[in-house]
Amino acid sequence: MPQKVKFRDGLRSFYKKHYKSDEGELNDYQRTNGFGVFYLIDIYGKMNPGLGIPDDYDEMMECCVDGRDDCGIDFILRNEDHNILIQTKFRGKNNKIEDDDEVMGFMRCFKKIHPKVGKNIKKNSKLDEALSDINWKSDTFELIYITTGKGNDLIHN
């Protein structure tokens, strides 16, 4: 029977391959975005082959809008008229329980990014560019909050 591959082992290999460094040598931005890219390519994309998720690191990083004024969104993936908004949180090995308010804040990101409701909210250029492709009247959306932290009962429900 093949040995079960552990998520953290796969993530460490991903960091080594794409950043040429161990996890502990990476800065927070590299650790968090590498975590997001690893999950989206190696897990989410394989579980959802029809969504057209990029399978290349550089291509996936083009979907990254993380940074100052990102309105709580790290990646936006678009497949025709379906948009997947992703927030990633790398918590290290401390097993931190995610804060309900932080998760709910992400769930309310539309108040910040909608062209009318969030018109006065500052957005970075990568986020602005990704949002310009959205048809707000007909597109569909999916929100994904990815964390290495632990959830509580409210978050799981």
N, C-alpha and C positions, 0 to 999 in steps of 0.2 A: 504494500500500500504506500503511495507517495506521501511524503511528509507535508503537512499543512504549512503553507507559507504564511508567515505573520505579517500583518500590515506594517508594523514598525520596521521590520527587516527589509521589506520592499521599499519603504520610504528612504531608509538609509542608503540602499543601493542606488536609488534614484538621485539622491543628493551627490553621491560619489560620482555618478556618471555625468550629470549635468553641471555640477558646480565644482567638481574635482576637489571636494572637501568633505570632511566629516560634519555631521549635524552641529556639533558644538563649535565649529569654526565659522559657521555662517552667521550673518547678521539677521535680525528679526524679519526684515523684508524678504530675504532669500529663503529663510526657513518657512515663513507663512505662504509665500507664493509658490515655492517648490512643493509644499504640502498640497496646495490647491491643484496645481498642475498634475502632480502624481495621481491624486484621487480622480480628477476628471478624465485623464487619459487611461490610466490602468484599471480603474474600477467602473466609474460611471459610464464612460464611453463603451466599454466592453459589455456592460449590462444593457445598454441602450444603443445597439448598432445602427438603428434607423434614424437616429437624430443627427447624424453627420458631425459628431464631436471630433475636433481635430485630434490626430494621433501623433502629432509632432510637437516637441517642446516649443520651438520657435513660433510655430503657427498658433499654439495655445496661448503663448505670451502676448500675441497680438490682440487677444481677447481680454487681456488684463487691463483694468481701469483703476487699479489700486493706487493709492497715494493721497496726498492732501486733496480735500474737496471731492472725495469719491462717493459721498452720500451713503456710505456704509456698504458699498458694492465693490467687490474685488475683481470679478470677472463677469462679462456679459457674452453669452454664447447665443448665436442667432442661426436658426434654421428656417428659412423661408419666412413664415409669419409667426413663428414660435420663438420666444425669447426666454432664456434661462439666466436668471440673476443669481449670482453666487457670492456668499460671504464666507471667508475662511478664517479660522482661529486656531493657531498652533499654540498649544498650552504646555508643551514640553512633557516632562514626566511627573508633574506635580498632581495629576488627577483632579484638577480644579473642576468644580461643578459650575456649569455655565450659569450666568446671571439671566433670569427670566426677562428682565428689562432690556438687556442687550439683544436677546433673540427677538423680542417683540419690536424693538427699534428697527431691526432689519426688516421685519414683516411690514413695517409702515414706511418703507423706503419710497413708495410711490408718491407720498406727500412731498418728497423732496425732488423727485425726478420728473414728475408729470409736467408737461410744458405750460400748463395754466396754473395749477395749484402750486407747483414748485418753481415758478418763473423767477422769483427773487432769491432763490437758493444758489449759492456759488457752486459751480461744478468744474472739475478739471477738464482739460482739453480732450483727453482720451474718452472720458465719460460722455462729454458733450457729443463727440463724434459718434460713439456707439448709439446714443439716444436718438440721434438725427435719422437713423434708419428705421425707427419704430413707427408703425402706423397705429396710433393710439386708439383708433376707433375699431380696428378689426384684429389686431395681433393678440395672441395668447401669451400668457406668462407662467413661469414656474419659478419659485423661489427655493434655493437650496442653501442651508446653513451647515457648513462642514466644520467640525471641531475635533480636536484630540482630547478635549475635556469631557466631562461626564454630564449627562442630562439628569434632570429631576423629573418627577411625575408630571408636572405642568408642561415641561418641554416635550416629553415623550407623547403627550396627548395632543 
